[in-house]
Amino acid sequence: MEKSFTKKLNDIDIERRLLLSENCIKDFPRGHEAYLKFKDEDGQVWTFRCRVPPGGGSKPALSGDWFLFVRSKHLKVGDVIVIALDREKDQAAGEQFTIKVKKTTSTTRN
């Protein structure tokens, strides 16, 4: 069964780390830090560091290859990402997460 969540990127997501909502914390491995593999639409696998700060209610944050991903995909504030978790895929293979980008289109014309 696949579960997904969507996030519209803000300046912190682009410049520092991708902050995820508190309610998606259960979708990530337990513990304070893990390296998770995400496959994008082109089939490239990215390794994001997922850090869950100690304490209840803390938001998980992705970093590591996240910044390479941002630059590679030319992401900007307002773009949307969709992260999906497929619990039926083999977790040992590390491909249970997928990430898709929905670029915003500029309405400004020169």
N, CA, C and O atoms as a MOPAC input file, in Angstrom:
PM7 MOZYME 1SCF
protein

 N      0.84300 1    -1.18800 1     0.00000 1
 C      0.00000 1     0.00000 1     0.00000 1
 C      0.87900 1     1.23800 1     0.00000 1
 O      1.82100 1     1.33700 1     0.78600 1
 N      0.58000 1     2.16600 1    -0.86300 1
 C      1.37600 1     3.38100 1    -0.96800 1
 C      0.72300 1     4.50500 1    -0.18300 1
 O     -0.49500 1     4.68100 1    -0.21200 1
 N      1.55400 1     5.25700 1     0.51300 1
 C      1.09500 1     6.42500 1     1.25100 1
 C      1.95800 1     7.58900 1     0.79400 1
 O      3.17200 1     7.44300 1     0.65600 1
 N      1.34600 1     8.74200 1     0.55700 1
 C      2.13000 1     9.87900 1     0.08000 1
 C      1.74700 1    11.16100 1     0.81600 1
 O      0.67200 1    11.27200 1     1.40500 1
 N      2.66200 1    12.11600 1     0.75900 1
 C      2.35900 1    13.44400 1     1.27500 1
 C      3.01300 1    14.47000 1     0.36400 1
 O      4.01500 1    14.20300 1    -0.30000 1
 N      2.41900 1    15.63600 1     0.35700 1
 C      2.80200 1    16.70500 1    -0.54800 1
 C      3.24200 1    17.91100 1     0.25900 1
 O      2.69200 1    18.19400 1     1.32300 1
 N      4.23900 1    18.61800 1    -0.25600 1
 C      4.69700 1    19.83600 1     0.42400 1
 C      5.07100 1    20.89800 1    -0.58700 1
 O      5.79600 1    20.64200 1    -1.54800 1
 N      4.56000 1    22.09600 1    -0.34900 1
 C      4.95200 1    23.26700 1    -1.13200 1
 C      6.21300 1    23.82500 1    -0.47800 1
 O      6.21800 1    24.12200 1     0.71600 1
 N      7.27600 1    23.96700 1    -1.25700 1
 C      8.56700 1    24.35200 1    -0.70800 1
 C      8.61600 1    25.82300 1    -0.32000 1
 O      8.08600 1    26.68800 1    -1.01700 1
 N      9.26600 1    26.08500 1     0.80900 1
 C      9.48400 1    27.46000 1     1.25400 1
 C     10.98900 1    27.73400 1     1.29300 1
 O     11.78400 1    26.86000 1     0.94600 1
 N     11.38300 1    28.93400 1     1.71000 1
 C     12.79800 1    29.30000 1     1.67000 1
 C     13.65200 1    28.42900 1     2.58500 1
 O     14.79900 1    28.14500 1     2.23900 1
 N     13.15300 1    28.00300 1     3.71600 1
 C     13.92500 1    27.11600 1     4.60000 1
 C     14.16100 1    25.77500 1     3.91300 1
 O     15.25500 1    25.21800 1     4.00100 1
 N     13.14700 1    25.25800 1     3.23300 1
 C     13.28400 1    23.98900 1     2.52000 1
 C     14.35700 1    24.06600 1     1.44200 1
 O     15.08700 1    23.09900 1     1.22400 1
 N     14.45900 1    25.19200 1     0.77400 1
 C     15.41100 1    25.36600 1    -0.32200 1
 C     16.81900 1    25.64900 1     0.20100 1
 O     17.79300 1    25.14400 1    -0.35700 1
 N     16.94000 1    26.44700 1     1.26200 1
 C     18.23700 1    26.92500 1     1.72300 1
 C     18.85200 1    26.12400 1     2.86700 1
 O     20.07700 1    26.07800 1     2.98500 1
 N     18.03500 1    25.48700 1     3.71700 1
 C     18.58900 1    24.83200 1     4.90200 1
 C     18.34300 1    23.33600 1     4.93600 1
 O     19.28900 1    22.54800 1     4.95100 1
 N     17.07800 1    22.93900 1     4.94900 1
 C     16.68400 1    21.53400 1     5.05100 1
 C     15.20900 1    21.43200 1     4.72200 1
 O     14.47200 1    22.41200 1     4.83100 1
 N     14.78500 1    20.26400 1     4.32700 1
 C     13.37600 1    20.04900 1     4.04500 1
 C     12.68800 1    19.63600 1     5.33800 1
 O     12.93500 1    18.55000 1     5.86200 1
 N     11.83100 1    20.50000 1     5.84300 1
 C     11.07100 1    20.18200 1     7.04900 1
 C      9.78000 1    19.50000 1     6.65000 1
 O      9.04000 1    19.98700 1     5.79400 1
 N      9.51800 1    18.36600 1     7.28100 1
 C      8.31200 1    17.60500 1     7.01000 1
 C      7.31800 1    17.80200 1     8.14100 1
 O      7.69400 1    18.23900 1     9.22900 1
 N      6.07800 1    17.48900 1     7.90000 1
 C      5.06200 1    17.67300 1     8.93400 1
 C      5.22900 1    16.63300 1    10.03900 1
 O      5.75600 1    15.54300 1     9.81400 1
 N      4.77400 1    16.98900 1    11.22400 1
 C      4.89000 1    16.09900 1    12.37900 1
 C      4.14800 1    14.78900 1    12.16000 1
 O      4.60400 1    13.74300 1    12.62200 1
 N      3.01700 1    14.82300 1    11.46600 1
 C      2.21800 1    13.60300 1    11.31700 1
 C      2.83100 1    12.59600 1    10.34800 1
 O      2.35300 1    11.46400 1    10.27300 1
 N      3.86000 1    12.96400 1     9.61300 1
 C      4.49700 1    11.99500 1     8.71600 1
 C      5.66800 1    11.29900 1     9.40100 1
 O      6.31300 1    10.44000 1     8.80000 1
 N      5.94500 1    11.65400 1    10.63000 1
 C      7.07800 1    11.07400 1    11.35000 1
 C      6.96900 1     9.55400 1    11.45800 1
 O      7.98900 1     8.86500 1    11.47600 1
 N      5.76600 1     9.03100 1    11.52700 1
 C      5.57000 1     7.58500 1    11.65200 1
 C      5.97200 1     6.84600 1    10.39000 1
 O      6.15800 1     5.63000 1    10.42400 1
 N      6.10900 1     7.55500 1     9.27300 1
 C      6.47700 1     6.93000 1     8.01300 1
 C      7.97800 1     6.69800 1     7.88100 1
 O      8.41900 1     6.01700 1     6.95500 1
 N      8.74700 1     7.24300 1     8.77600 1
 C     10.19000 1     7.11100 1     8.71600 1
 C     10.66900 1     6.18000 1     9.81700 1
 O     10.00600 1     6.04000 1    10.84500 1
 N     11.81800 1     5.54100 1     9.61000 1
 C     12.33100 1     4.63100 1    10.62700 1
 C     12.48400 1     5.33800 1    11.96700 1
 O     12.80900 1     6.52400 1    12.02200 1
 N     12.25100 1     4.61200 1    13.02800 1
 C     12.38500 1     5.16200 1    14.37400 1
 C     13.84800 1     5.45800 1    14.67500 1
 O     14.74600 1     4.85400 1    14.08900 1
 N     14.07700 1     6.37900 1    15.57900 1
 C     15.42800 1     6.77700 1    15.92400 1
 C     15.62000 1     8.23700 1    15.58100 1
 O     14.74500 1     8.87600 1    14.99700 1
 N     16.75500 1     8.74600 1    15.94700 1
 C     17.00300 1    10.17200 1    15.76200 1
 C     17.56500 1    10.52400 1    14.39000 1
 O     17.42800 1    11.66200 1    13.94000 1
 N     18.20100 1     9.55100 1    13.71500 1
 C     18.80500 1     9.83900 1    12.41800 1
 C     18.85900 1     8.57500 1    11.57400 1
 O     19.14000 1     7.48800 1    12.07800 1
 N     18.58700 1     8.73300 1    10.29100 1
 C     18.67600 1     7.61000 1     9.36300 1
 C     19.00600 1     8.15400 1     7.97900 1
 O     18.70400 1     9.30700 1     7.67100 1
 N     19.62000 1     7.32900 1     7.15500 1
 C     19.89000 1     7.68500 1     5.77100 1
 C     18.90200 1     6.90200 1     4.90600 1
 O     18.91000 1     5.67100 1     4.88700 1
 N     18.05700 1     7.63600 1     4.19600 1
 C     16.98100 1     7.03200 1     3.41900 1
 C     17.20300 1     7.27400 1     1.93600 1
 O     17.67900 1     8.33500 1     1.53200 1
 N     16.85700 1     6.28700 1     1.13800 1
 C     17.01700 1     6.39900 1    -0.31200 1
 C     15.67200 1     6.72300 1    -0.95700 1
 O     14.64700 1     6.10800 1    -0.66200 1
 N     15.71800 1     7.71100 1    -1.84800 1
 C     14.53400 1     8.17200 1    -2.57000 1
 C     14.82600 1     8.06000 1    -4.06200 1
 O     15.88600 1     8.48100 1    -4.52600 1
 N     13.89400 1     7.49900 1    -4.80300 1
 C     14.05000 1     7.40500 1    -6.25100 1
 C     13.20000 1     8.48300 1    -6.90200 1
 O     12.01200 1     8.60900 1    -6.60600 1
 N     13.81800 1     9.26800 1    -7.79600 1
 C     13.06900 1    10.32900 1    -8.47300 1
 C     12.43800 1     9.80700 1    -9.76100 1
 O     12.56200 1     8.62900 1   -10.09500 1
 N     11.75900 1    10.70200 1   -10.47700 1
 C     11.03800 1    10.32400 1   -11.69900 1
 C     11.95300 1     9.82900 1   -12.81400 1
 O     11.51700 1     9.11700 1   -13.71800 1
 N     13.24200 1    10.21900 1   -12.73800 1
 C     14.20500 1     9.80300 1   -13.75300 1
 C     14.89800 1     8.49400 1   -13.38800 1
 O     15.73500 1     7.99900 1   -14.14400 1
 N     14.55200 1     7.93900 1   -12.23800 1
 C     15.16300 1     6.69400 1   -11.79500 1
 C     16.43000 1     6.87600 1   -10.98700 1
 O     17.03100 1     5.89600 1   -10.54700 1
 N     16.84800 1     8.12800 1   -10.78100 1
 C     18.04900 1     8.39200 1    -9.98400 1
 C     17.72100 1     8.21800 1    -8.50300 1
 O     16.66100 1     8.63600 1    -8.03700 1
 N     18.64400 1     7.59600 1    -7.77200 1
 C     18.45200 1     7.37800 1    -6.34600 1
 C     19.26200 1     8.41900 1    -5.57200 1
 O     20.45000 1     8.61900 1    -5.82600 1
 N     18.60200 1     9.06700 1    -4.63500 1
 C     19.19500 1    10.09700 1    -3.78700 1
 C     19.19000 1     9.59800 1    -2.34900 1
 O     18.24000 1     8.94200 1    -1.92100 1
 N     20.24400 1     9.90700 1    -1.60300 1
 C     20.30600 1     9.53300 1    -0.19400 1
 C     20.12200 1    10.79200 1     0.64500 1
 O     20.97500 1    11.67900 1     0.65000 1
 N     19.01100 1    10.85600 1     1.34400 1
 C     18.71400 1    12.00600 1     2.20000 1
 C     18.90800 1    11.58900 1     3.65300 1
 O     18.51200 1    10.49800 1     4.06200 1
 N     19.51100 1    12.46200 1     4.40500 1
 C     19.65500 1    12.24400 1     5.84300 1
 C     18.36400 1    12.70400 1     6.50100 1
 O     17.96700 1    13.86000 1     6.36200 1
 N     17.71700 1    11.80500 1     7.21000 1
 C     16.49400 1    12.15300 1     7.93400 1
 C     16.84100 1    12.25800 1     9.40600 1
 O     17.25700 1    11.28000 1    10.02800 1
 N     16.67200 1    13.43200 1     9.95100 1
 C     16.95500 1    13.65700 1    11.36800 1
 C     15.66200 1    14.00200 1    12.06000 1
 O     14.93000 1    14.89700 1    11.63800 1
 N     15.38900 1    13.27800 1    13.13200 1
 C     14.21800 1    13.54900 1    13.95800 1
 C     14.74800 1    14.00600 1    15.31300 1
 O     15.25100 1    13.19100 1    16.08700 1
 N     14.64000 1    15.29800 1    15.60400 1
 C     15.15900 1    15.80100 1    16.87700 1
 C     14.50300 1    15.10300 1    18.06200 1
 O     13.34800 1    14.68400 1    17.97900 1
 N     15.23900 1    14.97900 1    19.16300 1
 C     14.66100 1    14.34900 1    20.34600 1
 C     13.44900 1    15.12200 1    20.85900 1
 O     13.34300 1    16.33300 1    20.67000 1
 N     12.56300 1    14.41800 1    21.49500 1
 C     11.37100 1    15.05700 1    22.06600 1
 C     10.14900 1    14.82800 1    21.21300 1
 O     10.23800 1    14.70600 1    19.99100 1
 N      9.02600 1    14.77200 1    21.85700 1
 C      7.76300 1    14.57900 1    21.15200 1
 C      7.38600 1    15.79400 1    20.33600 1
 O      7.68900 1    16.92800 1    20.70900 1
 N      6.72900 1    15.55000 1    19.23000 1
 C      6.22500 1    16.63300 1    18.39600 1
 C      7.26300 1    17.29100 1    17.51000 1
 O      6.96600 1    18.28300 1    16.84400 1
 N      8.48900 1    16.75100 1    17.49200 1
 C      9.53500 1    17.33800 1    16.66000 1
 C      9.30800 1    16.96700 1    15.19700 1
 O      8.87900 1    15.85800 1    14.87800 1
 N      9.60100 1    17.91100 1    14.32900 1
 C      9.42800 1    17.68300 1    12.89500 1
 C     10.66800 1    17.02000 1    12.31500 1
 O     11.78700 1    17.44900 1    12.59600 1
 N     10.48200 1    15.97700 1    11.50800 1
 C     11.63600 1    15.38500 1    10.83600 1
 C     12.15300 1    16.34300 1     9.76100 1
 O     11.38800 1    17.09400 1     9.15600 1
 N     13.46700 1    16.29800 1     9.53800 1
 C     14.08900 1    17.15900 1     8.54400 1
 C     14.99000 1    16.33100 1     7.64800 1
 O     15.69200 1    15.43900 1     8.12300 1
 N     14.97500 1    16.62100 1     6.35200 1
 C     15.83300 1    15.95100 1     5.38700 1
 C     16.95600 1    16.88100 1     4.97900 1
 O     16.73300 1    18.06100 1     4.71200 1
 N     18.17700 1    16.33800 1     4.93100 1
 C     19.33200 1    17.10500 1     4.46900 1
 C     20.21000 1    16.14800 1     3.65700 1
 O     19.68100 1    15.28200 1     2.96000 1
 N     21.51600 1    16.28300 1     3.73100 1
 C     22.39700 1    15.40800 1     2.94600 1
 C     22.26200 1    15.72100 1     1.46800 1
 O     22.43000 1    16.87100 1     1.06100 1
 N     21.96000 1    14.70900 1     0.65300 1
 C     21.80400 1    14.90700 1    -0.79900 1
 C     20.62000 1    15.81300 1    -1.14700 1
 O     20.42300 1    16.14600 1    -2.31600 1
 N     19.84500 1    16.20600 1    -0.16400 1
 C     18.70100 1    17.08400 1    -0.42700 1
 C     19.15300 1    18.32600 1    -1.19200 1
 O     18.48100 1    18.75800 1    -2.12900 1
 N     20.29600 1    18.90400 1    -0.79400 1
 C     20.76300 1    20.12900 1    -1.44200 1
 C     21.20500 1    19.86900 1    -2.87800 1
 O     20.99600 1    20.71300 1    -3.75000 1
 N     21.80700 1    18.72300 1    -3.13300 1
 C     22.14700 1    18.35000 1    -4.51500 1
 C     20.88200 1    18.16300 1    -5.34100 1
 O     20.82400 1    18.55300 1    -6.50700 1
 N     19.86700 1    17.56000 1    -4.72100 1
 C     18.57700 1    17.35800 1    -5.38000 1
 C     17.95100 1    18.70800 1    -5.74700 1
 O     17.47000 1    18.88800 1    -6.86600 1
 N     17.96000 1    19.65200 1    -4.80300 1
 C     17.39900 1    20.99500 1    -5.03900 1
 C     18.08900 1    21.65000 1    -6.22700 1
 O     17.42400 1    22.18700 1    -7.11400 1
 N     19.42500 1    21.61000 1    -6.25200 1
 C     20.16400 1    22.24100 1    -7.34900 1
 C     19.94600 1    21.50400 1    -8.66700 1
 O     19.76000 1    22.13300 1    -9.70900 1
 N     19.97000 1    20.19200 1    -8.62400 1
 C     19.80500 1    19.39500 1    -9.83200 1
 C     18.44800 1    19.61800 1   -10.48900 1
 O     18.34300 1    19.66500 1   -11.71500 1
 N     17.41600 1    19.75400 1    -9.66900 1
 C     16.05100 1    19.93000 1   -10.17600 1
 C     15.66900 1    21.40100 1   -10.33600 1
 O     14.55200 1    21.71700 1   -10.74600 1
 N     16.60000 1    22.29500 1   -10.01100 1
 C     16.36500 1    23.74400 1   -10.10900 1
 C     15.11000 1    24.14800 1    -9.32500 1
 O     14.27300 1    24.90700 1    -9.81400 1
 N     15.00000 1    23.62700 1    -8.10500 1
 C     13.82400 1    23.91600 1    -7.28800 1
 C     13.87100 1    25.32800 1    -6.73800 1
 O     14.93700 1    25.88700 1    -6.48200 1
 N     12.68700 1    25.88400 1    -6.56700 1
 C     12.56400 1    27.22400 1    -5.99900 1
 C     11.34900 1    27.25900 1    -5.08100 1
 O     10.51700 1    26.35100 1    -5.07500 1
 N     11.27500 1    28.32400 1    -4.31500 1
 C     10.14900 1    28.51000 1    -3.40800 1
 C      8.85300 1    28.44000 1    -4.21700 1
 O      8.73500 1    29.06500 1    -5.27100 1
 N      7.89400 1    27.68000 1    -3.71600 1
 C      6.61000 1    27.53300 1    -4.39200 1
 C      6.46600 1    26.23500 1    -5.16100 1
 O      5.35000 1    25.78600 1    -5.42400 1
 N      7.61000 1    25.61600 1    -5.53000 1
 C      7.53300 1    24.30800 1    -6.17400 1
 C      6.97300 1    23.31000 1    -5.17200 1
 O      7.03800 1    23.52600 1    -3.96200 1
 N      6.42800 1    22.22600 1    -5.68200 1
 C      5.79400 1    21.22200 1    -4.82600 1
 C      6.50000 1    19.88800 1    -5.02500 1
 O      6.84000 1    19.51300 1    -6.14700 1
 N      6.71700 1    19.17700 1    -3.91800 1
 C      7.24300 1    17.82200 1    -4.01000 1
 C      6.20300 1    16.85000 1    -3.45100 1
 O      5.41200 1    17.19100 1    -2.57100 1
 N      6.23100 1    15.64700 1    -3.98300 1
 C      5.36800 1    14.58000 1    -3.49400 1
 C      6.27600 1    13.41700 1    -3.12200 1
 O      6.99300 1    12.88500 1    -3.96900 1
 N      6.24300 1    13.02900 1    -1.85600 1
 C      7.02300 1    11.89700 1    -1.37900 1
 C      6.05200 1    10.76600 1    -1.10600 1
 O      5.04100 1    10.94700 1    -0.42700 1
 N      6.36900 1     9.60000 1    -1.64000 1
 C      5.50500 1     8.43500 1    -1.45400 1
 C      6.28400 1     7.32200 1    -0.77800 1
 O      7.47300 1     7.12600 1    -1.03000 1
 N      5.59800 1     6.61000 1     0.07300 1
 C      6.14000 1     5.45400 1     0.77000 1
 C      5.30600 1     4.24700 1     0.37600 1
 O      4.09000 1     4.23400 1     0.56400 1
 N      5.96400 1     3.23900 1    -0.16800 1
 C      5.27100 1     2.01400 1    -0.52600 1
 C      5.71300 1     0.92200 1     0.43300 1
 O      6.81300 1     0.38500 1     0.30900 1
 N      4.86200 1     0.59800 1     1.38000 1
 C      5.19700 1    -0.38200 1     2.42300 1
 C      5.34200 1    -1.79100 1     1.87000 1
 O      5.91900 1    -2.64800 1     2.54000 1
 N      4.84000 1    -2.05700 1     0.67400 1
 C      4.91900 1    -3.39300 1     0.11400 1
 C      6.23600 1    -3.65300 1    -0.60900 1
 O      6.56800 1    -4.80500 1    -0.88700 1
 N      6.98700 1    -2.60300 1    -0.91600 1
 C      8.27400 1    -2.78700 1    -1.57400 1
 C      9.28800 1    -3.30100 1    -0.56500 1
 O      9.14000 1    -3.10200 1     0.64100 1
 N     10.30000 1    -3.95300 1    -1.06500 1
 C     11.34200 1    -4.51700 1    -0.21600 1
 C     12.15400 1    -3.38700 1     0.40600 1
 O     12.86600 1    -2.67300 1    -0.30000 1
 N     12.05300 1    -3.22600 1     1.70300 1
 C     12.77200 1    -2.15800 1     2.38400 1
 C     14.27900 1    -2.37500 1     2.32500 1
 O     15.03700 1    -1.40600 1     2.34200 1
 N     14.72900 1    -3.62200 1     2.25700 1
 C     16.15700 1    -3.90200 1     2.17400 1
 C     16.74200 1    -3.34900 1     0.87900 1
 O     17.91900 1    -2.99400 1     0.83400 1
 N     15.92900 1    -3.27300 1    -0.17500 1
 C     16.39000 1    -2.73000 1    -1.45400 1
 C     16.53200 1    -1.21300 1    -1.37900 1
 O     17.19800 1    -0.62000 1    -2.22800 1
 N     15.92500 1    -0.57700 1    -0.39000 1
 C     16.05800 1     0.86100 1    -0.19800 1
 C     15.29300 1     1.70800 1    -1.18100 1
 O     15.58300 1     2.89600 1    -1.32300 1
 N     14.33400 1     1.13700 1    -1.85700 1
 C     13.60000 1     1.90500 1    -2.85900 1
 C     12.13300 1     2.07000 1    -2.48700 1
 O     11.27600 1     2.20600 1    -3.36000 1
 N     11.84800 1     2.05900 1    -1.20200 1
 C     10.45500 1     2.19200 1    -0.81100 1
 C      9.97500 1     3.63800 1    -0.84800 1
 O      8.77300 1     3.88000 1    -0.74000 1
 N     10.88200 1     4.61000 1    -0.99900 1
 C     10.49200 1     6.01300 1    -1.08700 1
 C     10.66600 1     6.51600 1    -2.51500 1
 O     11.65800 1     6.20700 1    -3.17400 1
 N      9.70200 1     7.28600 1    -2.98200 1
 C      9.84700 1     7.96800 1    -4.26100 1
 C      9.60600 1     9.45500 1    -4.03400 1
 O      8.90200 1     9.85000 1    -3.10500 1
 N     10.19900 1    10.26600 1    -4.89400 1
 C     10.01000 1    11.71100 1    -4.78600 1
 C      9.74200 1    12.26600 1    -6.17300 1
 O     10.45400 1    11.95800 1    -7.12800 1
 N      8.71200 1    13.08300 1    -6.27200 1
 C      8.33200 1    13.71200 1    -7.54000 1
 C      8.27800 1    15.21800 1    -7.33300 1
 O      7.97800 1    15.70500 1    -6.24300 1
 N      8.57300 1    15.93800 1    -8.40000 1
 C      8.58000 1    17.39400 1    -8.36600 1
 C      7.47800 1    17.92500 1    -9.25500 1
 O      7.28700 1    17.46200 1   -10.38000 1
 N      6.75200 1    18.90500 1    -8.73600 1
 C      5.76400 1    19.63600 1    -9.52100 1
 C      6.20900 1    21.08700 1    -9.52500 1
 O      6.04300 1    21.80200 1    -8.53700 1
 N      6.77300 1    21.51300 1   -10.63700 1
 C      7.30500 1    22.87300 1   -10.74300 1
 C      6.16800 1    23.87600 1   -10.89400 1
 O      5.16500 1    23.62200 1   -11.56000 1
 N      6.36200 1    25.02100 1   -10.25400 1
 C      5.41000 1    26.10200 1   -10.45000 1
 C      5.78000 1    26.81900 1   -11.73900 1
 O      6.95100 1    26.86800 1   -12.11700 1
 N      4.79900 1    27.36200 1   -12.40000 1
 C      5.07100 1    28.08400 1   -13.63900 1
 C      4.95200 1    29.56800 1   -13.37500 1
 O      4.03700 1    30.02500 1   -12.69100 1
 N      5.87000 1    30.29500 1   -13.91700 1
 C      5.87000 1    31.74800 1   -13.74200 1
 C      4.82900 1    32.36800 1   -14.67200 1
 O      4.72300 1    31.99600 1   -15.84000 1
 N      4.07200 1    33.30800 1   -14.14300 1
 C      3.07100 1    33.99600 1   -14.97200 1
 C      3.59500 1    35.31800 1   -15.48700 1
 O      2.89100 1    36.03400 1   -16.20000 1
 N      4.85400 1    35.65700 1   -15.12700 1
 C      5.44400 1    36.91400 1   -15.56600 1
 C      5.97900 1    36.75400 1   -16.97800 1
 O      6.68100 1    35.78600 1   -17.27200 1
 N      5.65800 1    37.68300 1   -17.83900 1
 C      6.14100 1    37.66400 1   -19.22200 1
 C      6.91400 1    38.94900 1   -19.49300 1
 O      6.55200 1    40.02000 1   -19.00600 1
 N      7.99300 1    38.82700 1   -20.28400 1
 C      8.79700 1    40.00500 1   -20.64000 1
 C      8.34900 1    40.56000 1   -21.95600 1
 O      8.90300 1    41.55300 1   -22.42900 1

